[in-house]
Amino acid sequence: MNFNLTLITQALVFAAFIWFTVRFVWPPLLRAIEARQKQIADGLAAAEQGKKSLESSSRQAELAITEARSRAAEIIAQAEKRGSQVVEEAKAAAKAEGDREKAAAKADIQQEAQRAREQLREQVAALAVAGAEKILRREVDAKAHAELLDGIKKQL
């Protein structure tokens, strides 16, 4: 066995294997590795962007919640103010209605008092006529003496 020829043949086969591997096997492997590296880098960048977006959304959500709370407090304050205004308006309306009813009652009382005075005058006049009739023992004609009765009414 010739040691040199075997060694040279093995070296040539090994060189052919290396050439074949570098030429046909290695480029697809490098492309696959590079594609995987790019995919991992894109995933990391997307994760970082998602993290930033989440932080930004959290800040916006907190701002929106704070704004909503302040708006709610403002609405509550306005509602309380409006409620007190409604109560005050109702009090004023009730007072005005009470004053109107009081004035109407006073007017009714004055009218009733005036009617009572008129009735009293008529009764006094009738009593005066009856008294005069008894005193004079004769009948006095009320129609004939209307001026006399009106004068008596005015004096009373």
ZANUTOR-636545 format. One record per residue: residue number from 1; z, y, x of N, C-alpha, C in turn. Coordinates in steps of 0.2 Angstrom, whole numbers, plus 5000, padded with zeros to 4 digits. Each point is the difference from the previous one (the first is absolute). Layout:
// residues N
<r seq="NUM" n_pz="Z" n_py="Y" n_px="X" ca_pz="Z" ca_py="Y" ca_px="X" c_pz="Z" c_py="Y" c_px="X"/>
...
//
This chain:
// residues 156
<r seq="1" n_pz="5000" n_py="4994" n_px="5004" ca_pz="5000" ca_py="5006" ca_px="4996" c_pz="5000" c_py="5006" c_px="5004"/>
<r seq="2" n_pz="4996" n_py="5004" n_px="4999" ca_pz="4999" ca_py="5006" ca_px="5004" c_pz="5004" c_py="5006" c_px="4997"/>
<r seq="3" n_pz="5005" n_py="5001" n_px="5003" ca_pz="5005" ca_py="5005" ca_px="4998" c_pz="4997" c_py="5007" c_px="4999"/>
<r seq="4" n_pz="4996" n_py="5002" n_px="5004" ca_pz="4997" ca_py="5006" ca_px="5000" c_pz="4995" c_py="5001" c_px="4995"/>
<r seq="5" n_pz="4996" n_py="4995" n_px="4998" ca_pz="4995" ca_py="5001" ca_px="4995" c_pz="5004" c_py="5000" c_px="4993"/>
<r seq="6" n_pz="5005" n_py="4997" n_px="4999" ca_pz="5004" ca_py="5000" ca_px="4994" c_pz="5003" c_py="5006" c_px="4999"/>
<r seq="7" n_pz="5003" n_py="5003" n_px="5005" ca_pz="5003" ca_py="5006" ca_px="5000" c_pz="4995" c_py="5006" c_px="4999"/>
<r seq="8" n_pz="4994" n_py="5000" n_px="5002" ca_pz="4995" ca_py="5005" ca_px="4999" c_pz="4998" c_py="4999" c_px="4993"/>
<r seq="9" n_pz="4999" n_py="4994" n_px="4997" ca_pz="4998" ca_py="4999" ca_px="4994" c_pz="5005" c_py="5002" c_px="4995"/>
<r seq="10" n_pz="5007" n_py="4999" n_px="5001" ca_pz="5005" ca_py="5002" ca_px="4996" c_pz="5000" c_py="5008" c_px="5000"/>
<r seq="11" n_pz="4999" n_py="5003" n_px="5006" ca_pz="5000" ca_py="5007" ca_px="5000" c_pz="4995" c_py="5003" c_px="4996"/>
<r seq="12" n_pz="4994" n_py="4997" n_px="5001" ca_pz="4994" ca_py="5002" ca_px="4996" c_pz="5001" c_py="4999" c_px="4992"/>
<r seq="13" n_pz="5003" n_py="4995" n_px="4998" ca_pz="5001" ca_py="4999" ca_px="4993" c_pz="5006" c_py="5005" c_px="4998"/>
<r seq="14" n_pz="5005" n_py="5001" n_px="5004" ca_pz="5005" ca_py="5005" ca_px="4998" c_pz="4997" c_py="5007" c_px="5000"/>
<r seq="15" n_pz="4996" n_py="5002" n_px="5004" ca_pz="4996" ca_py="5006" ca_px="5000" c_pz="4996" c_py="5001" c_px="4994"/>
<r seq="16" n_pz="4997" n_py="4994" n_px="4998" ca_pz="4996" ca_py="5001" ca_px="4994" c_pz="5004" c_py="5000" c_px="4994"/>
<r seq="17" n_pz="5006" n_py="4997" n_px="5000" ca_pz="5005" ca_py="5000" ca_px="4995" c_pz="5002" c_py="5007" c_px="4999"/>
<r seq="18" n_pz="5002" n_py="5003" n_px="5006" ca_pz="5002" ca_py="5007" ca_px="5000" c_pz="4995" c_py="5005" c_px="4997"/>
<r seq="19" n_pz="4994" n_py="4999" n_px="5003" ca_pz="4994" ca_py="5004" ca_px="4997" c_pz="4999" c_py="5000" c_px="4993"/>
<r seq="20" n_pz="5000" n_py="4993" n_px="4997" ca_pz="5000" ca_py="4999" ca_px="4993" c_pz="5005" c_py="5003" c_px="4996"/>
<r seq="21" n_pz="5006" n_py="5000" n_px="5003" ca_pz="5006" ca_py="5002" ca_px="4996" c_pz="5000" c_py="5008" c_px="5000"/>
<r seq="22" n_pz="4998" n_py="5003" n_px="5006" ca_pz="5000" ca_py="5007" ca_px="5000" c_pz="4994" c_py="5003" c_px="4996"/>
<r seq="23" n_pz="4995" n_py="4996" n_px="4999" ca_pz="4994" ca_py="5002" ca_px="4997" c_pz="5000" c_py="4999" c_px="4992"/>
<r seq="24" n_pz="5003" n_py="4994" n_px="4998" ca_pz="4999" ca_py="4999" ca_px="4993" c_pz="5007" c_py="4999" c_px="4996"/>
<r seq="25" n_pz="5005" n_py="4999" n_px="5004" ca_pz="5007" ca_py="4999" ca_px="4997" c_pz="5004" c_py="5006" c_px="5000"/>
<r seq="26" n_pz="5000" n_py="5003" n_px="5006" ca_pz="5005" ca_py="5006" ca_px="5001" c_pz="4998" c_py="5006" c_px="4995"/>
<r seq="27" n_pz="4994" n_py="5002" n_px="5000" ca_pz="4998" ca_py="5006" ca_px="4995" c_pz="5003" c_py="4999" c_px="4993"/>
<r seq="28" n_pz="4999" n_py="4995" n_px="4997" ca_pz="5002" ca_py="4999" ca_px="4993" c_pz="5008" c_py="5001" c_px="5000"/>
<r seq="29" n_pz="5003" n_py="4997" n_px="5005" ca_pz="5008" ca_py="5000" ca_px="5000" c_pz="5002" c_py="5007" c_px="5001"/>
<r seq="30" n_pz="4997" n_py="5004" n_px="5005" ca_pz="5002" ca_py="5007" ca_px="5001" c_pz="4998" c_py="5004" c_px="4993"/>
<r seq="31" n_pz="4995" n_py="4999" n_px="4997" ca_pz="4998" ca_py="5003" ca_px="4994" c_pz="5006" c_py="4999" c_px="4995"/>
<r seq="32" n_pz="5002" n_py="4994" n_px="4999" ca_pz="5005" ca_py="4998" ca_px="4995" c_pz="5007" c_py="5003" c_px="5002"/>
<r seq="33" n_pz="5001" n_py="5000" n_px="5007" ca_pz="5007" ca_py="5003" ca_px="5002" c_pz="4999" c_py="5007" c_px="4999"/>
<r seq="34" n_pz="4995" n_py="5004" n_px="5001" ca_pz="4999" ca_py="5007" ca_px="4999" c_pz="5001" c_py="5002" c_px="4993"/>
<r seq="35" n_pz="4996" n_py="4996" n_px="4996" ca_pz="5001" ca_py="5001" ca_px="4992" c_pz="5007" c_py="4999" c_px="4998"/>
<r seq="36" n_pz="5003" n_py="4995" n_px="5002" ca_pz="5007" ca_py="4999" ca_px="4998" c_pz="5005" c_py="5006" c_px="5003"/>
<r seq="37" n_pz="4999" n_py="5002" n_px="5006" ca_pz="5003" ca_py="5006" ca_px="5002" c_pz="4999" c_py="5006" c_px="4996"/>
<r seq="38" n_pz="4994" n_py="5001" n_px="4998" ca_pz="4998" ca_py="5006" ca_px="4996" c_pz="5003" c_py="4999" c_px="4993"/>
<r seq="39" n_pz="5000" n_py="4994" n_px="4997" ca_pz="5003" ca_py="4999" ca_px="4994" c_pz="5008" c_py="5001" c_px="5000"/>
<r seq="40" n_pz="5003" n_py="4998" n_px="5005" ca_pz="5007" ca_py="5001" ca_px="5001" c_pz="5002" c_py="5008" c_px="5001"/>
<r seq="41" n_pz="4996" n_py="5003" n_px="5004" ca_pz="5001" ca_py="5007" ca_px="5001" c_pz="4998" c_py="5004" c_px="4994"/>
<r seq="42" n_pz="4995" n_py="4998" n_px="4996" ca_pz="4999" ca_py="5004" ca_px="4993" c_pz="5006" c_py="4998" c_px="4995"/>
<r seq="43" n_pz="5003" n_py="4994" n_px="5000" ca_pz="5005" ca_py="4999" ca_px="4996" c_pz="5006" c_py="5004" c_px="5002"/>
<r seq="44" n_pz="5002" n_py="5000" n_px="5007" ca_pz="5005" ca_py="5004" ca_px="5002" c_pz="5000" c_py="5008" c_px="4998"/>
<r seq="45" n_pz="4993" n_py="5002" n_px="5001" ca_pz="4999" ca_py="5007" ca_px="4998" c_pz="5001" c_py="5001" c_px="4992"/>
<r seq="46" n_pz="4998" n_py="4995" n_px="4996" ca_pz="5000" ca_py="5001" ca_px="4993" c_pz="5008" c_py="4999" c_px="4998"/>
<r seq="47" n_pz="5004" n_py="4996" n_px="5004" ca_pz="5007" ca_py="5000" ca_px="4998" c_pz="5003" c_py="5006" c_px="5002"/>
<r seq="48" n_pz="4998" n_py="5003" n_px="5005" ca_pz="5003" ca_py="5007" ca_px="5002" c_pz="4998" c_py="5005" c_px="4995"/>
<r seq="49" n_pz="4994" n_py="5000" n_px="4998" ca_pz="4998" ca_py="5005" ca_px="4995" c_pz="5004" c_py="4999" c_px="4993"/>
<r seq="50" n_pz="5001" n_py="4993" n_px="4999" ca_pz="5003" ca_py="4999" ca_px="4994" c_pz="5008" c_py="5002" c_px="5000"/>
<r seq="51" n_pz="5002" n_py="4999" n_px="5006" ca_pz="5007" ca_py="5003" ca_px="5001" c_pz="5001" c_py="5007" c_px="4999"/>
<r seq="52" n_pz="4995" n_py="5004" n_px="5003" ca_pz="5000" ca_py="5007" ca_px="4999" c_pz="4999" c_py="5002" c_px="4993"/>
<r seq="53" n_pz="4995" n_py="4997" n_px="4997" ca_pz="4999" ca_py="5001" ca_px="4993" c_pz="5006" c_py="4999" c_px="4995"/>
<r seq="54" n_pz="5004" n_py="4994" n_px="5002" ca_pz="5006" ca_py="4999" ca_px="4996" c_pz="5005" c_py="5005" c_px="5001"/>
<r seq="55" n_pz="5001" n_py="5003" n_px="5006" ca_pz="5005" ca_py="5005" ca_px="5002" c_pz="4998" c_py="5006" c_px="4996"/>
<r seq="56" n_pz="4993" n_py="5002" n_px="5000" ca_pz="4998" ca_py="5006" ca_px="4997" c_pz="5001" c_py="4999" c_px="4992"/>
<r seq="57" n_pz="4999" n_py="4994" n_px="4997" ca_pz="5001" ca_py="4999" ca_px="4993" c_pz="5007" c_py="5001" c_px="4998"/>
<r seq="58" n_pz="5004" n_py="4997" n_px="5005" ca_pz="5007" ca_py="5000" ca_px="4998" c_pz="5003" c_py="5008" c_px="5000"/>
<r seq="59" n_pz="4997" n_py="5004" n_px="5005" ca_pz="5002" ca_py="5007" ca_px="5000" c_pz="4998" c_py="5003" c_px="4994"/>
<r seq="60" n_pz="4994" n_py="4999" n_px="4998" ca_pz="4997" ca_py="5003" ca_px="4994" c_pz="5004" c_py="4998" c_px="4994"/>
<r seq="61" n_pz="5002" n_py="4993" n_px="4999" ca_pz="5003" ca_py="4998" ca_px="4995" c_pz="5007" c_py="5003" c_px="4999"/>
<r seq="62" n_pz="5003" n_py="5001" n_px="5006" ca_pz="5007" ca_py="5004" ca_px="5000" c_pz="4999" c_py="5007" c_px="4998"/>
<r seq="63" n_pz="4995" n_py="5003" n_px="5002" ca_pz="4998" ca_py="5007" ca_px="4998" c_pz="4999" c_py="5000" c_px="4992"/>
<r seq="64" n_pz="4996" n_py="4996" n_px="4998" ca_pz="4999" ca_py="4999" ca_px="4993" c_pz="5006" c_py="4999" c_px="4996"/>
<r seq="65" n_pz="5005" n_py="4996" n_px="5002" ca_pz="5006" ca_py="4998" ca_px="4997" c_pz="5004" c_py="5007" c_px="5000"/>
<r seq="66" n_pz="5001" n_py="5003" n_px="5005" ca_pz="5004" ca_py="5006" ca_px="5001" c_pz="4997" c_py="5005" c_px="4995"/>
<r seq="67" n_pz="4994" n_py="5001" n_px="5000" ca_pz="4996" ca_py="5005" ca_px="4996" c_pz="5002" c_py="4998" c_px="4992"/>
<r seq="68" n_pz="4999" n_py="4994" n_px="4999" ca_pz="5001" ca_py="4998" ca_px="4993" c_pz="5008" c_py="5001" c_px="4998"/>
<r seq="69" n_pz="5004" n_py="4999" n_px="5004" ca_pz="5007" ca_py="5001" ca_px="4999" c_pz="5002" c_py="5007" c_px="4999"/>
<r seq="70" n_pz="4997" n_py="5005" n_px="5004" ca_pz="5001" ca_py="5007" ca_px="4999" c_pz="4996" c_py="5002" c_px="4994"/>
<r seq="71" n_pz="4995" n_py="4998" n_px="4998" ca_pz="4996" ca_py="5001" ca_px="4994" c_pz="5004" c_py="4998" c_px="4994"/>
<r seq="72" n_pz="5003" n_py="4994" n_px="5000" ca_pz="5004" ca_py="4998" ca_px="4995" c_pz="5007" c_py="5004" c_px="4999"/>
<r seq="73" n_pz="5003" n_py="5002" n_px="5006" ca_pz="5005" ca_py="5004" ca_px="4999" c_pz="4998" c_py="5007" c_px="4997"/>
<r seq="74" n_pz="4995" n_py="5003" n_px="5002" ca_pz="4997" ca_py="5006" ca_px="4997" c_pz="4999" c_py="4999" c_px="4992"/>
<r seq="75" n_pz="4997" n_py="4995" n_px="4998" ca_pz="4999" ca_py="4998" ca_px="4993" c_pz="5006" c_py="5000" c_px="4996"/>
<r seq="76" n_pz="5005" n_py="4996" n_px="5003" ca_pz="5007" ca_py="5000" ca_px="4997" c_pz="5003" c_py="5007" c_px="4999"/>
<r seq="77" n_pz="4999" n_py="5004" n_px="5006" ca_pz="5003" ca_py="5006" ca_px="4999" c_pz="4997" c_py="5005" c_px="4995"/>
<r seq="78" n_pz="4993" n_py="4999" n_px="4999" ca_pz="4996" ca_py="5004" ca_px="4995" c_pz="5002" c_py="4997" c_px="4993"/>
<r seq="79" n_pz="5001" n_py="4993" n_px="5000" ca_pz="5002" ca_py="4998" ca_px="4993" c_pz="5007" c_py="5002" c_px="4998"/>
<r seq="80" n_pz="5005" n_py="5000" n_px="5005" ca_pz="5006" ca_py="5003" ca_px="4998" c_pz="5000" c_py="5007" c_px="4998"/>
<r seq="81" n_pz="4996" n_py="5004" n_px="5004" ca_pz="4999" ca_py="5007" ca_px="4998" c_pz="4997" c_py="5001" c_px="4994"/>
<r seq="82" n_pz="4995" n_py="4996" n_px="4998" ca_pz="4997" ca_py="5001" ca_px="4994" c_pz="5005" c_py="4997" c_px="4994"/>
<r seq="83" n_pz="5004" n_py="4995" n_px="5002" ca_pz="5005" ca_py="4998" ca_px="4995" c_pz="5005" c_py="5005" c_px="4998"/>
<r seq="84" n_pz="5002" n_py="5004" n_px="5005" ca_pz="5005" ca_py="5005" ca_px="4999" c_pz="4997" c_py="5006" c_px="4996"/>
<r seq="85" n_pz="4993" n_py="5001" n_px="5002" ca_pz="4997" ca_py="5005" ca_px="4996" c_pz="4999" c_py="4998" c_px="4993"/>
<r seq="86" n_pz="4999" n_py="4994" n_px="4998" ca_pz="4999" ca_py="4998" ca_px="4993" c_pz="5007" c_py="5001" c_px="4997"/>
<r seq="87" n_pz="5005" n_py="4998" n_px="5003" ca_pz="5007" ca_py="5000" ca_px="4997" c_pz="5001" c_py="5008" c_px="4999"/>
<r seq="88" n_pz="4999" n_py="5004" n_px="5005" ca_pz="5001" ca_py="5007" ca_px="4998" c_pz="4996" c_py="5003" c_px="4995"/>
<r seq="89" n_pz="4993" n_py="4998" n_px="4999" ca_pz="4996" ca_py="5002" ca_px="4995" c_pz="5003" c_py="4997" c_px="4993"/>
<r seq="90" n_pz="5002" n_py="4994" n_px="5000" ca_pz="5003" ca_py="4997" ca_px="4994" c_pz="5006" c_py="5004" c_px="4998"/>
<r seq="91" n_pz="5004" n_py="5002" n_px="5005" ca_pz="5006" ca_py="5004" ca_px="4998" c_pz="4998" c_py="5007" c_px="4997"/>
<r seq="92" n_pz="4995" n_py="5003" n_px="5004" ca_pz="4998" ca_py="5007" ca_px="4997" c_pz="4997" c_py="4999" c_px="4993"/>
<r seq="93" n_pz="4996" n_py="4995" n_px="4999" ca_pz="4997" ca_py="4999" ca_px="4994" c_pz="5005" c_py="4998" c_px="4994"/>
<r seq="94" n_pz="5005" n_py="4996" n_px="5002" ca_pz="5006" ca_py="4999" ca_px="4995" c_pz="5004" c_py="5006" c_px="4999"/>
<r seq="95" n_pz="5001" n_py="5004" n_px="5005" ca_pz="5004" ca_py="5007" ca_px="4999" c_pz="4996" c_py="5004" c_px="4995"/>
<r seq="96" n_pz="4993" n_py="5001" n_px="5002" ca_pz="4996" ca_py="5004" ca_px="4996" c_pz="5000" c_py="4998" c_px="4992"/>
<r seq="97" n_pz="4999" n_py="4993" n_px="5000" ca_pz="5000" ca_py="4997" ca_px="4993" c_pz="5007" c_py="5001" c_px="4996"/>
<r seq="98" n_pz="5005" n_py="5000" n_px="5004" ca_pz="5007" ca_py="5001" ca_px="4998" c_pz="5001" c_py="5007" c_px="4997"/>
<r seq="99" n_pz="4997" n_py="5005" n_px="5005" ca_pz="5000" ca_py="5007" ca_px="4998" c_pz="4996" c_py="5001" c_px="4994"/>
<r seq="100" n_pz="4994" n_py="4997" n_px="4999" ca_pz="4996" ca_py="5001" ca_px="4994" c_pz="5004" c_py="4998" c_px="4994"/>
<r seq="101" n_pz="5003" n_py="4994" n_px="5001" ca_pz="5003" ca_py="4997" ca_px="4994" c_pz="5006" c_py="5004" c_px="4998"/>
<r seq="102" n_pz="5004" n_py="5003" n_px="5005" ca_pz="5005" ca_py="5004" ca_px="4999" c_pz="4998" c_py="5007" c_px="4997"/>
<r seq="103" n_pz="4995" n_py="5003" n_px="5002" ca_pz="4997" ca_py="5006" ca_px="4997" c_pz="4998" c_py="4998" c_px="4992"/>
<r seq="104" n_pz="4997" n_py="4994" n_px="4999" ca_pz="4998" ca_py="4999" ca_px="4994" c_pz="5006" c_py="4999" c_px="4995"/>
<r seq="105" n_pz="5005" n_py="4997" n_px="5003" ca_pz="5006" ca_py="4999" ca_px="4996" c_pz="5004" c_py="5006" c_px="4999"/>
<r seq="106" n_pz="4999" n_py="5005" n_px="5004" ca_pz="5003" ca_py="5007" ca_px="4999" c_pz="4996" c_py="5003" c_px="4995"/>
<r seq="107" n_pz="4994" n_py="4999" n_px="5000" ca_pz="4996" ca_py="5004" ca_px="4995" c_pz="5001" c_py="4996" c_px="4993"/>
<r seq="108" n_pz="5001" n_py="4994" n_px="5000" ca_pz="5001" ca_py="4996" ca_px="4994" c_pz="5007" c_py="5003" c_px="4997"/>
<r seq="109" n_pz="5005" n_py="5000" n_px="5005" ca_pz="5007" ca_py="5003" ca_px="4998" c_pz="4999" c_py="5007" c_px="4997"/>
<r seq="110" n_pz="4997" n_py="5004" n_px="5003" ca_pz="4999" ca_py="5007" ca_px="4998" c_pz="4997" c_py="5000" c_px="4993"/>
<r seq="111" n_pz="4994" n_py="4996" n_px="4999" ca_pz="4997" ca_py="5000" ca_px="4993" c_pz="5005" c_py="4997" c_px="4995"/>
<r seq="112" n_pz="5004" n_py="4995" n_px="5002" ca_pz="5004" ca_py="4997" ca_px="4995" c_pz="5006" c_py="5005" c_px="4998"/>
<r seq="113" n_pz="5002" n_py="5004" n_px="5006" ca_pz="5005" ca_py="5005" ca_px="4998" c_pz="4997" c_py="5006" c_px="4996"/>
<r seq="114" n_pz="4994" n_py="5002" n_px="5001" ca_pz="4997" ca_py="5005" ca_px="4996" c_pz="4999" c_py="4997" c_px="4993"/>
<r seq="115" n_pz="4998" n_py="4994" n_px="4999" ca_pz="5000" ca_py="4997" ca_px="4993" c_pz="5007" c_py="5000" c_px="4997"/>
<r seq="116" n_pz="5005" n_py="4998" n_px="5004" ca_pz="5006" ca_py="5000" ca_px="4997" c_pz="5003" c_py="5007" c_px="4998"/>
<r seq="117" n_pz="4998" n_py="5005" n_px="5004" ca_pz="5002" ca_py="5007" ca_px="4998" c_pz="4997" c_py="5002" c_px="4994"/>
<r seq="118" n_pz="4993" n_py="4998" n_px="5000" ca_pz="4996" ca_py="5002" ca_px="4994" c_pz="5003" c_py="4997" c_px="4993"/>
<r seq="119" n_pz="5002" n_py="4994" n_px="5001" ca_pz="5003" ca_py="4996" ca_px="4994" c_pz="5007" c_py="5003" c_px="4999"/>
<r seq="120" n_pz="5003" n_py="5002" n_px="5005" ca_pz="5007" ca_py="5003" ca_px="4999" c_pz="4999" c_py="5007" c_px="4996"/>
<r seq="121" n_pz="4995" n_py="5004" n_px="5003" ca_pz="4999" ca_py="5006" ca_px="4996" c_pz="4999" c_py="4999" c_px="4993"/>
<r seq="122" n_pz="4995" n_py="4995" n_px="4999" ca_pz="4998" ca_py="4999" ca_px="4993" c_pz="5006" c_py="4998" c_px="4996"/>
<r seq="123" n_pz="5004" n_py="4995" n_px="5003" ca_pz="5006" ca_py="4998" ca_px="4996" c_pz="5005" c_py="5006" c_px="4999"/>
<r seq="124" n_pz="5001" n_py="5004" n_px="5005" ca_pz="5005" ca_py="5006" ca_px="4999" c_pz="4997" c_py="5004" c_px="4995"/>
<r seq="125" n_pz="4993" n_py="5002" n_px="5000" ca_pz="4997" ca_py="5004" ca_px="4995" c_pz="5001" c_py="4997" c_px="4993"/>
<r seq="126" n_pz="4999" n_py="4993" n_px="5000" ca_pz="5001" ca_py="4997" ca_px="4993" c_pz="5007" c_py="5001" c_px="4998"/>
<r seq="127" n_pz="5005" n_py="4999" n_px="5005" ca_pz="5007" ca_py="5000" ca_px="4998" c_pz="5002" c_py="5008" c_px="4998"/>
<r seq="128" n_pz="4997" n_py="5004" n_px="5004" ca_pz="5001" ca_py="5007" ca_px="4998" c_pz="4998" c_py="5002" c_px="4993"/>
<r seq="129" n_pz="4994" n_py="4997" n_px="4998" ca_pz="4997" ca_py="5001" ca_px="4994" c_pz="5004" c_py="4997" c_px="4995"/>
<r seq="130" n_pz="5002" n_py="4994" n_px="5001" ca_pz="5005" ca_py="4996" ca_px="4995" c_pz="5006" c_py="5004" c_px="4999"/>
<r seq="131" n_pz="5003" n_py="5003" n_px="5006" ca_pz="5006" ca_py="5003" ca_px="5000" c_pz="4999" c_py="5007" c_px="4996"/>
<r seq="132" n_pz="4995" n_py="5003" n_px="5001" ca_pz="4998" ca_py="5006" ca_px="4997" c_pz="4999" c_py="4999" c_px="4992"/>
<r seq="133" n_pz="4997" n_py="4994" n_px="4999" ca_pz="4999" ca_py="4999" ca_px="4993" c_pz="5007" c_py="4998" c_px="4996"/>
<r seq="134" n_pz="5004" n_py="4997" n_px="5003" ca_pz="5007" ca_py="4999" ca_px="4997" c_pz="5003" c_py="5006" c_px="5000"/>
<r seq="135" n_pz="5000" n_py="5004" n_px="5005" ca_pz="5003" ca_py="5007" ca_px="4999" c_pz="4998" c_py="5004" c_px="4994"/>
<r seq="136" n_pz="4994" n_py="5000" n_px="5000" ca_pz="4996" ca_py="5004" ca_px="4995" c_pz="5000" c_py="4997" c_px="4993"/>
<r seq="137" n_pz="5001" n_py="4994" n_px="5000" ca_pz="5000" ca_py="4996" ca_px="4994" c_pz="4993" c_py="5000" c_px="4997"/>
<r seq="138" n_pz="4995" n_py="5001" n_px="5004" ca_pz="4994" ca_py="4999" ca_px="4997" c_pz="4995" c_py="4998" c_px="5005"/>
<r seq="139" n_pz="4995" n_py="4998" n_px="4998" ca_pz="4995" ca_py="4996" ca_px="5004" c_pz="4996" c_py="5005" c_px="5004"/>
<r seq="140" n_pz="4999" n_py="4999" n_px="5006" ca_pz="4996" ca_py="5005" ca_px="5005" c_pz="4993" c_py="4996" c_px="5001"/>
<r seq="141" n_pz="4995" n_py="5004" n_px="4999" ca_pz="4993" ca_py="4997" ca_px="5001" c_pz="4999" c_py="5000" c_px="5007"/>
<r seq="142" n_pz="4999" n_py="4994" n_px="5004" ca_pz="4998" ca_py="5000" ca_px="5007" c_pz="4994" c_py="5003" c_px="5002"/>
<r seq="143" n_pz="4995" n_py="4999" n_px="4995" ca_pz="4993" ca_py="5003" ca_px="5002" c_pz="5000" c_py="5008" c_px="5000"/>
<r seq="144" n_pz="5004" n_py="5002" n_px="4995" ca_pz="5000" ca_py="5007" ca_px="5000" c_pz="5004" c_py="5004" c_px="5005"/>
<r seq="145" n_pz="5004" n_py="4996" n_px="5003" ca_pz="5004" ca_py="5003" ca_px="5006" c_pz="4999" c_py="4997" c_px="5006"/>
<r seq="146" n_pz="4994" n_py="4998" n_px="5002" ca_pz="4998" ca_py="4997" ca_px="5006" c_pz="5001" c_py="5005" c_px="5006"/>
<r seq="147" n_pz="4999" n_py="5006" n_px="4999" ca_pz="5001" ca_py="5005" ca_px="5005" c_pz="5007" c_py="5000" c_px="5002"/>
<r seq="148" n_pz="5004" n_py="5000" n_px="4995" ca_pz="5008" ca_py="5000" ca_px="5001" c_pz="5002" c_py="4994" c_px="5004"/>
<r seq="149" n_pz="4997" n_py="4994" n_px="4998" ca_pz="5001" ca_py="4994" ca_px="5004" c_pz="4998" c_py="5000" c_px="5007"/>
<r seq="150" n_pz="4994" n_py="5002" n_px="5001" ca_pz="4997" ca_py="5001" ca_px="5007" c_pz="5004" c_py="5004" c_px="5004"/>
<r seq="151" n_pz="5003" n_py="5005" n_px="4998" ca_pz="5004" ca_py="5005" ca_px="5003" c_pz="5007" c_py="4996" c_px="5002"/>
<r seq="152" n_pz="5002" n_py="4996" n_px="4996" ca_pz="5007" ca_py="4997" ca_px="5001" c_pz="4998" c_py="4994" c_px="5006"/>
<r seq="153" n_pz="4994" n_py="4997" n_px="4999" ca_pz="4999" ca_py="4995" ca_px="5005" c_pz="4999" c_py="5003" c_px="5007"/>
<r seq="154" n_pz="4997" n_py="5006" n_px="5000" ca_pz="4999" ca_py="5004" ca_px="5007" c_pz="5007" c_py="5002" c_px="5003"/>
<r seq="155" n_pz="5005" n_py="5002" n_px="4995" ca_pz="5006" ca_py="5002" ca_px="5003" c_pz="5004" c_py="4994" c_px="5002"/>
<r seq="156" n_pz="4999" n_py="4994" n_px="4998" ca_pz="5004" ca_py="4994" ca_px="5002" c_pz="4997" c_py="4998" c_px="5006"/>
//
